[in-house]
Amino acid sequence: MKRLIRHGLMFGNLIEVSSPVMVARYNRALKHQTGRETTLTEFYIDMTGYSPEIGDEFGDDQYLNQNGCNRQFILLTADQKTAPVLNAKFSTTQRILRRFMEANSAQIFALTAQDAVGGELLNSVYDLPDAAALFDIRNITVEADTTQSHVANAEELAEMITEFKTSKDGWWDDVLIAKMIGLAKKTGDVTRHPVRLKSRRFVQENMWTSHFGGLFVFQNLDHPAIIAAGEKPTGRLPIKHVFDLNDRNSIAKFLQLNDLVEPIVKVRGIDATGIIQQKMDFIVIDHATRNGDDLRGATRRDIRALARRHARDLPKEFDGLSAMLRWAEGGGKWPRITSDHPAYFYTVRAKNHDNRDLVNMLLAELTRMDILQLFICHKERFYKEYATWSDSKKDFVVDFLVSEYQADKAGARDALFGRQDAPERHEHVSERKIARVGPWGRIGDR
């Protein structure tokens, strides 16, 4: 993993904590949250305040997430909003915490100028004995305050001020006035500078969780389902359809019934042939490195030479994409690639909808030879796969991600998956054309 860390592909964009003041604030919050303190004087933290160095020091990479159900967080700066979430147990954690921070950006900026803000993504479940318990996690409440209780004290003071103003005897209530003065020394003038944190409650419905070998839970759809990356969960579940990654036909039908995916070659305004060719290259790389070829410094020309050398032995995924590429370039027959075909999930991407990232994450599980989609959409799986690769493939993948992806991350994401805020774009395809080449149509003349 040192290659990944050295090139910023693992533990990248973390926030450095090195000043004695910030370390002391972190320790106060850590002591308040967990009863523990770090002896480190320098470390890095993610969006939630988790530090891989402290996790290593404690021998516990879940020191802010006991039982993996209610993730705690420590905010030292509003800049943590741009950091990743490490060791995420739920795909929704980053989205919920980012939305909370965005809704309270001014307050968090003001509070972290004085102290660390600690909190928890709280739900009513404290342990997950079985998969059925996942469905009890519906509402996530974000509770947060400084170690000196600035928020709680400000709320209490605001209530006292209201009581003081509305009570007939407020001016003569010496006890109330004394309490107000005492709290005001801690909070400041809450009438001019109110200290409130809003948007504290979020709904968690469709999600991925690392629990039980990895589960994709789609419960808020017309046709709900659970898709297991490992073994199917046992026991009574509130969703009828439970699949694993071997149930290709069922997964494809689930995606189609809920209108979640679209064929790459049907999307207008993208370089579909370039995307298909890139996926083919990744398949060649996977096959070649498994057969002992050294890809260090390999160019696109070298990969084409490897494809010719291994042509008879390349997997069916390559053959299917090759047939589609010939059709897309205008020189081949329409390839009938159904969900039974190993190449099928390589040919689709998520449509632009609220569950786009989750669906692309699922597709990454189903197309693990596509190293770019795996890295972008499902880093947990990428790191697990990376650990099994040869040194030659590790070097090639790191070089590729540094030169081809890191140079323009946003552009690469947009090219592959489309802009999140853009409307869905579909090319008009005549019924006559559909009848001739199939329901995906053609992406246009090239």
DRENDO-1510 file (C-alpha; in Angstrom, 1 decimal, always signed):
<recs>
REC; n; res; u; v; w
REC; 1; MET; +0.0; +0.0; +0.0 .
REC; 2; LYS; +3.0; +2.3; +0.3 .
REC; 3; ARG; +2.8; +3.1; -3.5 .
REC; 4; LEU; -0.7; +4.3; -3.1 .
REC; 5; ILE; +0.0; +6.4; +0.0 .
REC; 6; ARG; +3.2; +7.9; -1.6 .
REC; 7; HIS; +1.2; +9.1; -4.6 .
REC; 8; GLY; -1.8; +10.3; -2.7 .
REC; 9; LEU; -4.1; +7.5; -3.9 .
REC; 10; MET; -4.7; +6.3; -0.3 .
REC; 11; PHE; -5.2; +8.6; +2.7 .
REC; 12; GLY; -5.2; +11.5; +0.2 .
REC; 13; ASN; -6.7; +14.9; +1.1 .
REC; 14; LEU; -6.5; +14.3; +4.8 .
REC; 15; ILE; -6.2; +17.2; +7.2 .
REC; 16; GLU; -2.9; +17.7; +9.0 .
REC; 17; VAL; -2.9; +18.2; +12.7 .
REC; 18; SER; +0.5; +19.3; +14.0 .
REC; 19; SER; +0.2; +22.5; +16.1 .
REC; 20; PRO; +0.2; +21.9; +19.9 .
REC; 21; VAL; -3.1; +23.9; +20.1 .
REC; 22; MET; -5.0; +21.7; +17.6 .
REC; 23; VAL; -3.5; +18.5; +19.1 .
REC; 24; ALA; -4.7; +19.6; +22.5 .
REC; 25; ARG; -8.2; +20.4; +21.2 .
REC; 26; TYR; -8.3; +17.0; +19.5 .
REC; 27; ASN; -7.3; +15.2; +22.7 .
REC; 28; ARG; -10.0; +17.1; +24.7 .
REC; 29; ALA; -12.6; +16.0; +22.2 .
REC; 30; LEU; -11.2; +12.5; +22.0 .
REC; 31; LYS; -11.2; +12.2; +25.8 .
REC; 32; HIS; -14.8; +13.5; +25.9 .
REC; 33; GLN; -15.9; +11.1; +23.2 .
REC; 34; THR; -14.0; +7.9; +24.0 .
REC; 35; GLY; -12.2; +8.3; +27.3 .
REC; 36; ARG; -8.9; +8.0; +25.5 .
REC; 37; GLU; -6.0; +10.3; +24.5 .
REC; 38; THR; -3.3; +10.1; +21.9 .
REC; 39; THR; +0.4; +10.6; +22.7 .
REC; 40; LEU; +1.1; +11.6; +19.0 .
REC; 41; THR; +2.1; +15.2; +18.3 .
REC; 42; GLU; +1.4; +15.1; +14.6 .
REC; 43; PHE; -1.2; +13.1; +12.7 .
REC; 44; TYR; -3.8; +13.4; +9.9 .
REC; 45; ILE; -7.6; +13.2; +10.2 .
REC; 46; ASP; -10.4; +12.5; +7.7 .
REC; 47; MET; -13.8; +14.2; +7.5 .
REC; 48; THR; -15.0; +12.6; +10.7 .
REC; 49; GLY; -11.8; +13.3; +12.6 .
REC; 50; TYR; -10.6; +9.7; +12.4 .
REC; 51; SER; -6.8; +9.4; +12.2 .
REC; 52; PRO; -5.1; +6.3; +10.7 .
REC; 53; GLU; -2.0; +7.0; +12.8 .
REC; 54; ILE; -4.1; +7.1; +16.0 .
REC; 55; GLY; -5.9; +4.0; +14.9 .
REC; 56; ASP; -2.5; +2.3; +14.6 .
REC; 57; GLU; -1.5; +3.6; +17.9 .
REC; 58; PHE; -4.6; +2.3; +19.6 .
REC; 59; GLY; -4.6; -0.9; +17.6 .
REC; 60; ASP; -8.3; +0.0; +16.8 .
REC; 61; ASP; -9.3; +1.5; +13.5 .
REC; 62; GLN; -12.8; +1.8; +14.8 .
REC; 63; TYR; -12.0; +3.9; +17.8 .
REC; 64; LEU; -14.6; +6.5; +16.7 .
REC; 65; ASN; -17.1; +3.9; +15.5 .
REC; 66; GLN; -17.7; +1.3; +18.1 .
REC; 67; ASN; -19.7; -1.6; +16.7 .
REC; 68; GLY; -19.9; +0.2; +13.4 .
REC; 69; CYS; -23.3; +1.6; +14.0 .
REC; 70; ASN; -23.1; +5.2; +15.4 .
REC; 71; ARG; -20.1; +6.9; +13.9 .
REC; 72; GLN; -18.6; +9.6; +16.2 .
REC; 73; PHE; -16.8; +12.6; +14.8 .
REC; 74; ILE; -14.4; +15.3; +15.8 .
REC; 75; LEU; -14.3; +18.6; +13.8 .
REC; 76; LEU; -11.2; +20.8; +14.2 .
REC; 77; THR; -11.8; +22.9; +11.1 .
REC; 78; ALA; -14.5; +23.5; +8.6 .
REC; 79; ASP; -11.9; +22.3; +6.0 .
REC; 80; GLN; -12.7; +18.7; +6.9 .
REC; 81; LYS; -15.7; +19.0; +4.7 .
REC; 82; THR; -13.4; +18.3; +1.7 .
REC; 83; ALA; -11.6; +15.3; +3.2 .
REC; 84; PRO; -12.6; +11.7; +2.6 .
REC; 85; VAL; -14.2; +9.3; +5.1 .
REC; 86; LEU; -11.9; +6.4; +6.0 .
REC; 87; ASN; -13.1; +3.0; +7.1 .
REC; 88; ALA; -16.7; +3.8; +6.3 .
REC; 89; LYS; -19.2; +1.2; +7.4 .
REC; 90; PHE; -22.0; +2.9; +5.5 .
REC; 91; SER; -21.9; +4.7; +2.1 .
REC; 92; THR; -24.3; +7.3; +3.5 .
REC; 93; THR; -21.9; +8.6; +6.2 .
REC; 94; GLN; -19.9; +11.0; +4.1 .
REC; 95; ARG; -23.1; +12.4; +2.5 .
REC; 96; ILE; -24.9; +13.0; +5.8 .
REC; 97; LEU; -21.9; +14.6; +7.5 .
REC; 98; ARG; -21.1; +16.8; +4.5 .
REC; 99; ARG; -24.7; +18.0; +4.3 .
REC; 100; PHE; -24.6; +18.7; +8.0 .
REC; 101; MET; -21.4; +20.7; +7.7 .
REC; 102; GLU; -22.7; +22.6; +4.7 .
REC; 103; ALA; -25.9; +23.5; +6.5 .
REC; 104; ASN; -23.9; +24.8; +9.4 .
REC; 105; SER; -20.7; +26.1; +7.8 .
REC; 106; ALA; -20.7; +29.5; +9.5 .
REC; 107; GLN; -21.5; +28.0; +12.9 .
REC; 108; ILE; -18.9; +25.3; +12.6 .
REC; 109; PHE; -16.3; +27.9; +11.5 .
REC; 110; ALA; -17.1; +30.1; +14.5 .
REC; 111; LEU; -17.2; +27.2; +17.0 .
REC; 112; THR; -13.9; +25.6; +15.8 .
REC; 113; ALA; -12.2; +28.9; +16.2 .
REC; 114; GLN; -12.5; +28.3; +19.9 .
REC; 115; ASP; -12.7; +24.6; +20.5 .
REC; 116; ALA; -13.2; +21.2; +18.8 .
REC; 117; VAL; -16.7; +20.2; +17.9 .
REC; 118; GLY; -17.5; +16.6; +18.8 .
REC; 119; GLY; -20.6; +14.6; +17.9 .
REC; 120; GLU; -22.2; +11.4; +16.7 .
REC; 121; LEU; -24.3; +10.2; +13.8 .
REC; 122; LEU; -26.9; +8.6; +16.1 .
REC; 123; ASN; -29.6; +6.1; +15.5 .
REC; 124; SER; -31.6; +3.7; +17.7 .
REC; 125; VAL; -29.4; +0.7; +16.8 .
REC; 126; TYR; -26.2; +0.1; +18.8 .
REC; 127; ASP; -25.3; -3.3; +17.5 .
REC; 128; LEU; -26.0; -5.4; +14.4 .
REC; 129; PRO; -26.5; -9.0; +15.4 .
REC; 130; ASP; -28.0; -9.8; +11.9 .
REC; 131; ALA; -28.8; -8.2; +8.6 .
REC; 132; ALA; -32.4; -7.6; +9.6 .
REC; 133; ALA; -31.2; -5.0; +12.1 .
REC; 134; LEU; -30.0; -2.8; +9.2 .
REC; 135; PHE; -33.6; -2.0; +8.4 .
REC; 136; ASP; -34.1; -0.5; +11.9 .
REC; 137; ILE; -31.6; +2.2; +10.9 .
REC; 138; ARG; -33.8; +4.7; +9.1 .
REC; 139; ASN; -33.4; +8.1; +10.7 .
REC; 140; ILE; -29.9; +9.5; +11.5 .
REC; 141; THR; -29.7; +12.3; +14.0 .
REC; 142; VAL; -26.5; +14.4; +14.1 .
REC; 143; GLU; -25.7; +15.5; +17.6 .
REC; 144; ALA; -22.8; +17.9; +18.0 .
REC; 145; ASP; -21.3; +20.4; +20.4 .
REC; 146; THR; -18.0; +21.6; +21.6 .
REC; 147; THR; -16.2; +20.1; +24.5 .
REC; 148; GLN; -17.2; +23.1; +26.5 .
REC; 149; SER; -20.9; +22.8; +25.5 .
REC; 150; HIS; -21.2; +26.0; +23.7 .
REC; 151; VAL; -24.2; +24.9; +21.7 .
REC; 152; ALA; -26.1; +23.4; +24.7 .
REC; 153; ASN; -25.3; +26.5; +26.8 .
REC; 154; ALA; -26.4; +28.8; +24.1 .
REC; 155; GLU; -29.7; +26.9; +23.7 .
REC; 156; GLU; -30.2; +27.0; +27.4 .
REC; 157; LEU; -29.5; +30.7; +27.5 .
REC; 158; ALA; -31.9; +31.4; +24.6 .
REC; 159; GLU; -34.6; +29.6; +26.6 .
REC; 160; MET; -33.8; +31.7; +29.7 .
REC; 161; ILE; -34.0; +34.9; +27.6 .
REC; 162; THR; -37.4; +33.9; +26.3 .
REC; 163; GLU; -38.6; +33.1; +29.8 .
REC; 164; PHE; -37.1; +36.5; +31.0 .
REC; 165; LYS; -39.0; +38.4; +28.3 .
REC; 166; THR; -42.3; +36.6; +28.7 .
REC; 167; SER; -42.5; +36.2; +32.4 .
REC; 168; LYS; -44.3; +39.0; +34.3 .
REC; 169; ASP; -41.8; +38.7; +37.2 .
REC; 170; GLY; -38.7; +38.2; +35.0 .
REC; 171; TRP; -37.1; +41.6; +36.1 .
REC; 172; TRP; -37.3; +40.5; +39.7 .
REC; 173; ASP; -36.1; +37.0; +39.3 .
REC; 174; ASP; -32.5; +37.3; +40.6 .
REC; 175; VAL; -31.7; +33.6; +40.3 .
REC; 176; LEU; -32.7; +33.6; +36.6 .
REC; 177; ILE; -30.8; +36.8; +35.9 .
REC; 178; ALA; -27.7; +35.4; +37.7 .
REC; 179; LYS; -27.8; +32.2; +35.6 .
REC; 180; MET; -28.2; +34.2; +32.4 .
REC; 181; ILE; -25.1; +36.3; +33.2 .
REC; 182; GLY; -23.1; +33.2; +34.1 .
REC; 183; LEU; -24.0; +31.5; +30.8 .
REC; 184; ALA; -23.5; +34.6; +28.8 .
REC; 185; LYS; -19.9; +34.7; +29.9 .
REC; 186; LYS; -19.4; +31.4; +28.2 .
REC; 187; THR; -21.6; +31.8; +25.1 .
REC; 188; GLY; -21.4; +35.5; +24.3 .
REC; 189; ASP; -24.4; +37.5; +23.0 .
REC; 190; VAL; -26.7; +34.8; +21.6 .
REC; 191; THR; -29.3; +37.4; +20.6 .
REC; 192; ARG; -26.9; +39.0; +18.1 .
REC; 193; HIS; -24.8; +35.9; +17.4 .
REC; 194; PRO; -27.0; +32.8; +17.9 .
REC; 195; VAL; -25.2; +29.5; +18.3 .
REC; 196; ARG; -27.5; +26.9; +16.7 .
REC; 197; LEU; -26.8; +23.8; +14.6 .
REC; 198; LYS; -29.6; +23.0; +12.1 .
REC; 199; SER; -30.5; +20.2; +9.8 .
REC; 200; ARG; -29.7; +17.5; +12.3 .
REC; 201; ARG; -32.0; +14.7; +11.1 .
REC; 202; PHE; -31.4; +12.7; +7.9 .
REC; 203; VAL; -33.2; +9.7; +6.4 .
REC; 204; GLN; -31.0; +6.6; +5.5 .
REC; 205; GLU; -32.7; +4.3; +3.0 .
REC; 206; ASN; -30.7; +3.1; +0.0 .
REC; 207; MET; -27.1; +2.4; +1.0 .
REC; 208; TRP; -24.1; +0.2; +0.9 .
REC; 209; THR; -22.7; -1.3; +4.2 .
REC; 210; SER; -19.5; -3.2; +4.8 .
REC; 211; HIS; -21.3; -5.3; +7.4 .
REC; 212; PHE; -22.1; -9.0; +6.6 .
REC; 213; GLY; -19.5; -9.2; +3.8 .
REC; 214; GLY; -20.8; -6.1; +2.0 .
REC; 215; LEU; -24.5; -5.5; +1.2 .
REC; 216; PHE; -26.2; -3.1; -1.2 .
REC; 217; VAL; -29.6; -2.3; +0.3 .
REC; 218; PHE; -32.2; -0.7; -2.1 .
REC; 219; GLN; -35.3; -0.4; +0.0 .
REC; 220; ASN; -36.8; +2.9; -1.4 .
REC; 221; LEU; -37.5; +1.8; -5.0 .
REC; 222; ASP; -40.5; +0.4; -6.8 .
REC; 223; HIS; -38.8; -3.0; -6.9 .
REC; 224; PRO; -36.6; -3.2; -3.8 .
REC; 225; ALA; -33.8; -5.7; -3.3 .
REC; 226; ILE; -30.7; -6.6; -1.4 .
REC; 227; ILE; -27.5; -7.5; -3.2 .
REC; 228; ALA; -24.8; -9.2; -1.3 .
REC; 229; ALA; -21.1; -8.9; -2.3 .
REC; 230; GLY; -20.4; -12.0; -0.2 .
REC; 231; GLU; -22.8; -14.7; +1.0 .
REC; 232; LYS; -26.5; -13.9; +1.0 .
REC; 233; PRO; -27.7; -12.9; +4.5 .
REC; 234; THR; -29.9; -15.4; +6.2 .
REC; 235; GLY; -32.9; -15.0; +8.5 .
REC; 236; ARG; -36.1; -13.1; +8.0 .
REC; 237; LEU; -35.7; -9.8; +6.1 .
REC; 238; PRO; -38.3; -7.2; +5.2 .
REC; 239; ILE; -37.3; -7.3; +1.5 .
REC; 240; LYS; -38.3; -10.3; -0.6 .
REC; 241; HIS; -35.6; -10.3; -3.2 .
REC; 242; VAL; -32.1; -11.1; -2.0 .
REC; 243; PHE; -29.3; -11.7; -4.6 .
REC; 244; ASP; -25.6; -12.2; -4.6 .
REC; 245; LEU; -23.2; -11.3; -7.4 .
REC; 246; ASN; -23.7; -14.6; -9.1 .
REC; 247; ASP; -27.3; -13.8; -9.7 .
REC; 248; ARG; -26.5; -11.7; -12.8 .
REC; 249; ASN; -29.8; -12.1; -14.6 .
REC; 250; SER; -31.7; -11.1; -11.5 .
REC; 251; ILE; -29.5; -8.1; -10.8 .
REC; 252; ALA; -29.8; -6.9; -14.4 .
REC; 253; LYS; -33.6; -7.2; -14.2 .
REC; 254; PHE; -33.6; -5.3; -10.9 .
REC; 255; LEU; -31.6; -2.5; -12.5 .
REC; 256; GLN; -33.8; -2.4; -15.6 .
REC; 257; LEU; -37.1; -2.5; -13.7 .
REC; 258; ASN; -36.1; +0.4; -11.6 .
REC; 259; ASP; -34.7; +2.3; -14.6 .
REC; 260; LEU; -31.3; +2.7; -12.8 .
REC; 261; VAL; -28.8; +2.1; -15.7 .
REC; 262; GLU; -28.2; +3.1; -19.3 .
REC; 263; PRO; -26.0; +1.6; -22.0 .
REC; 264; ILE; -22.7; +3.5; -22.5 .
REC; 265; VAL; -23.2; +3.6; -26.3 .
REC; 266; LYS; -26.6; +5.2; -25.9 .
REC; 267; VAL; -25.4; +8.3; -24.0 .
REC; 268; ARG; -25.0; +11.3; -26.2 .
REC; 269; GLY; -22.0; +13.6; -25.8 .
REC; 270; ILE; -19.4; +11.1; -24.5 .
REC; 271; ASP; -16.6; +9.3; -26.1 .
REC; 272; ALA; -18.2; +5.9; -25.9 .
REC; 273; THR; -15.6; +4.2; -28.1 .
REC; 274; GLY; -12.8; +5.6; -26.0 .
REC; 275; ILE; -14.5; +4.3; -22.8 .
REC; 276; ILE; -15.0; +0.9; -24.2 .
REC; 277; GLN; -11.4; +0.7; -25.5 .
REC; 278; GLN; -10.2; +1.7; -22.1 .
REC; 279; LYS; -12.2; -1.1; -20.4 .
REC; 280; MET; -10.7; -3.5; -22.9 .
REC; 281; ASP; -7.2; -2.4; -22.1 .
REC; 282; PHE; -7.8; -3.0; -18.4 .
REC; 283; ILE; -9.0; -6.5; -19.2 .
REC; 284; VAL; -5.8; -7.1; -21.2 .
REC; 285; ILE; -3.7; -5.8; -18.3 .
REC; 286; ASP; -5.4; -8.1; -15.8 .
REC; 287; HIS; -5.0; -11.1; -18.0 .
REC; 288; ALA; -1.4; -10.3; -19.0 .
REC; 289; THR; -0.2; -9.7; -15.4 .
REC; 290; ARG; -1.9; -12.9; -14.3 .
REC; 291; ASN; +0.3; -14.7; -16.9 .
REC; 292; GLY; +3.5; -13.1; -15.7 .
REC; 293; ASP; +3.9; -10.2; -18.3 .
REC; 294; ASP; +5.7; -7.2; -17.0 .
REC; 295; LEU; +3.7; -4.0; -17.7 .
REC; 296; ARG; +6.1; -1.5; -16.1 .
REC; 297; GLY; +6.1; +1.5; -18.4 .
REC; 298; ALA; +3.7; -0.1; -20.9 .
REC; 299; THR; +2.1; +2.2; -23.5 .
REC; 300; ARG; -1.2; +1.9; -25.3 .
REC; 301; ARG; +0.8; +0.4; -28.2 .
REC; 302; ASP; +2.3; -2.2; -25.9 .
REC; 303; ILE; -1.1; -3.1; -24.6 .
REC; 304; ARG; -2.4; -3.6; -28.2 .
REC; 305; ALA; +0.6; -5.9; -28.7 .
REC; 306; LEU; -0.3; -7.9; -25.6 .
REC; 307; ALA; -3.9; -8.1; -26.8 .
REC; 308; ARG; -2.7; -9.7; -30.1 .
REC; 309; ARG; -0.3; -12.0; -28.2 .
REC; 310; HIS; -3.0; -13.3; -25.8 .
REC; 311; ALA; -5.9; -13.0; -28.3 .
REC; 312; ARG; -7.0; -16.6; -28.0 .
REC; 313; ASP; -6.9; -16.7; -24.3 .
REC; 314; LEU; -8.5; -13.3; -23.4 .
REC; 315; PRO; -11.7; -13.6; -21.3 .
REC; 316; LYS; -15.2; -13.3; -22.8 .
REC; 317; GLU; -15.5; -9.8; -21.3 .
REC; 318; PHE; -12.9; -8.7; -23.8 .
REC; 319; ASP; -14.6; -10.4; -26.7 .
REC; 320; GLY; -18.0; -8.8; -25.9 .
REC; 321; LEU; -16.5; -5.3; -25.6 .
REC; 322; SER; -14.5; -5.8; -28.8 .
REC; 323; ALA; -17.7; -6.7; -30.7 .
REC; 324; MET; -19.4; -3.7; -29.3 .
REC; 325; LEU; -16.5; -1.5; -30.2 .
REC; 326; ARG; -16.6; -2.7; -33.8 .
REC; 327; TRP; -20.3; -1.9; -34.0 .
REC; 328; ALA; -19.9; +1.5; -32.4 .
REC; 329; GLU; -17.2; +2.4; -34.9 .
REC; 330; GLY; -19.5; +1.4; -37.7 .
REC; 331; GLY; -17.7; -1.6; -39.0 .
REC; 332; GLY; -19.4; -4.6; -37.3 .
REC; 333; LYS; -22.7; -6.3; -36.6 .
REC; 334; TRP; -24.8; -5.4; -33.6 .
REC; 335; PRO; -23.6; -7.6; -30.8 .
REC; 336; ARG; -26.3; -9.2; -28.7 .
REC; 337; ILE; -25.0; -8.9; -25.2 .
REC; 338; THR; -27.5; -10.0; -22.6 .
REC; 339; SER; -27.1; -10.2; -18.9 .
REC; 340; ASP; -25.8; -13.8; -19.3 .
REC; 341; HIS; -22.8; -12.4; -21.1 .
REC; 342; PRO; -19.7; -11.7; -18.9 .
REC; 343; ALA; -19.3; -8.3; -20.6 .
REC; 344; TYR; -22.8; -7.1; -19.9 .
REC; 345; PHE; -22.2; -5.0; -16.8 .
REC; 346; TYR; -19.1; -3.4; -18.4 .
REC; 347; THR; -21.4; -1.9; -21.1 .
REC; 348; VAL; -23.7; +0.1; -18.7 .
REC; 349; ARG; -23.5; +2.9; -16.3 .
REC; 350; ALA; -25.9; +4.4; -13.8 .
REC; 351; LYS; -28.4; +7.0; -15.0 .
REC; 352; ASN; -28.4; +10.4; -13.5 .
REC; 353; HIS; -30.6; +9.9; -10.4 .
REC; 354; ASP; -30.3; +10.2; -6.6 .
REC; 355; ASN; -28.9; +6.7; -6.4 .
REC; 356; ARG; -26.3; +7.2; -9.1 .
REC; 357; ASP; -23.2; +6.8; -7.0 .
REC; 358; LEU; -24.6; +3.7; -5.2 .
REC; 359; VAL; -25.5; +2.0; -8.5 .
REC; 360; ASN; -22.0; +2.8; -10.0 .
REC; 361; MET; -20.5; +1.3; -6.8 .
REC; 362; LEU; -22.5; -1.9; -7.4 .
REC; 363; LEU; -21.4; -2.0; -11.0 .
REC; 364; ALA; -17.8; -1.6; -9.8 .
REC; 365; GLU; -18.3; -4.8; -7.7 .
REC; 366; LEU; -19.5; -6.6; -10.9 .
REC; 367; THR; -16.7; -5.3; -13.1 .
REC; 368; ARG; -13.6; -5.6; -11.0 .
REC; 369; MET; -11.2; -5.7; -13.9 .
REC; 370; ASP; -12.2; -2.0; -14.7 .
REC; 371; ILE; -9.6; -0.5; -12.4 .
REC; 372; LEU; -10.7; +3.1; -13.0 .
REC; 373; GLN; -14.3; +2.6; -12.1 .
REC; 374; LEU; -13.3; +0.4; -9.1 .
REC; 375; PHE; -11.0; +3.1; -7.8 .
REC; 376; ILE; -13.4; +6.0; -8.3 .
REC; 377; CYS; -16.6; +4.3; -7.2 .
REC; 378; HIS; -15.6; +1.6; -4.6 .
REC; 379; LYS; -12.3; +2.3; -2.9 .
REC; 380; GLU; -12.9; -0.3; -0.2 .
REC; 381; ARG; -13.1; -3.0; -2.9 .
REC; 382; PHE; -10.2; -1.4; -4.9 .
REC; 383; TYR; -7.8; -1.7; -1.9 .
REC; 384; LYS; -8.8; -5.3; -1.3 .
REC; 385; GLU; -8.2; -6.2; -4.9 .
REC; 386; TYR; -5.0; -4.2; -5.0 .
REC; 387; ALA; -3.5; -6.3; -2.2 .
REC; 388; THR; -3.8; -9.4; -4.3 .
REC; 389; TRP; -2.2; -8.0; -7.5 .
REC; 390; SER; +1.4; -8.6; -8.7 .
REC; 391; ASP; +4.0; -5.9; -8.3 .
REC; 392; SER; +3.9; -5.3; -12.0 .
REC; 393; LYS; +0.1; -4.6; -12.0 .
REC; 394; LYS; +0.4; -2.5; -8.9 .
REC; 395; ASP; +3.0; -0.3; -10.6 .
REC; 396; PHE; +1.0; +0.0; -13.8 .
REC; 397; VAL; -2.2; +0.9; -12.0 .
REC; 398; VAL; -0.5; +3.5; -9.8 .
REC; 399; ASP; +1.2; +5.1; -12.8 .
REC; 400; PHE; -2.1; +5.1; -14.7 .
REC; 401; LEU; -4.1; +6.7; -11.9 .
REC; 402; VAL; -1.4; +9.4; -11.3 .
REC; 403; SER; -1.0; +10.3; -15.0 .
REC; 404; GLU; -4.6; +9.8; -16.3 .
REC; 405; TYR; -6.9; +10.4; -13.3 .
REC; 406; GLN; -5.3; +12.6; -10.8 .
REC; 407; ALA; -4.4; +15.2; -13.4 .
REC; 408; ASP; -8.2; +15.9; -13.9 .
REC; 409; LYS; -10.3; +14.1; -11.4 .
REC; 410; ALA; -13.5; +16.0; -12.1 .
REC; 411; GLY; -13.1; +15.7; -15.9 .
REC; 412; ALA; -12.5; +12.0; -15.7 .
REC; 413; ARG; -15.6; +11.5; -13.5 .
REC; 414; ASP; -17.8; +13.6; -15.8 .
REC; 415; ALA; -16.5; +11.8; -18.9 .
REC; 416; LEU; -17.3; +8.4; -17.4 .
REC; 417; PHE; -20.5; +9.0; -15.3 .
REC; 418; GLY; -21.8; +12.4; -16.4 .
REC; 419; ARG; -22.3; +15.6; -14.3 .
REC; 420; GLN; -24.4; +15.1; -11.2 .
REC; 421; ASP; -26.5; +18.2; -11.9 .
REC; 422; ALA; -26.9; +17.7; -15.6 .
REC; 423; PRO; -30.3; +16.4; -16.9 .
REC; 424; GLU; -30.4; +13.0; -18.4 .
REC; 425; ARG; -29.5; +13.1; -22.1 .
REC; 426; HIS; -30.7; +10.5; -24.5 .
REC; 427; GLU; -30.2; +10.4; -28.2 .
REC; 428; HIS; -33.3; +10.0; -30.3 .
REC; 429; VAL; -33.2; +6.7; -32.1 .
REC; 430; SER; -35.8; +5.8; -34.7 .
REC; 431; GLU; -37.9; +2.7; -34.3 .
REC; 432; ARG; -36.5; +1.5; -37.6 .
REC; 433; LYS; -32.9; +1.8; -36.3 .
REC; 434; ILE; -33.9; +0.0; -33.1 .
REC; 435; ALA; -35.4; -2.9; -35.0 .
REC; 436; ARG; -32.2; -3.2; -36.9 .
REC; 437; VAL; -29.5; -2.9; -34.3 .
REC; 438; GLY; -31.3; -3.5; -31.0 .
REC; 439; PRO; -32.8; -1.3; -28.2 .
REC; 440; TRP; -29.6; +0.6; -27.4 .
REC; 441; GLY; -29.4; +2.5; -30.7 .
REC; 442; ARG; -26.3; +4.1; -32.1 .
REC; 443; ILE; -24.3; +6.9; -30.6 .
REC; 444; GLY; -23.9; +8.8; -33.9 .
REC; 445; ASP; -21.6; +9.0; -36.9 .
REC; 446; ARG; -17.9; +9.2; -36.2 .
</recs>
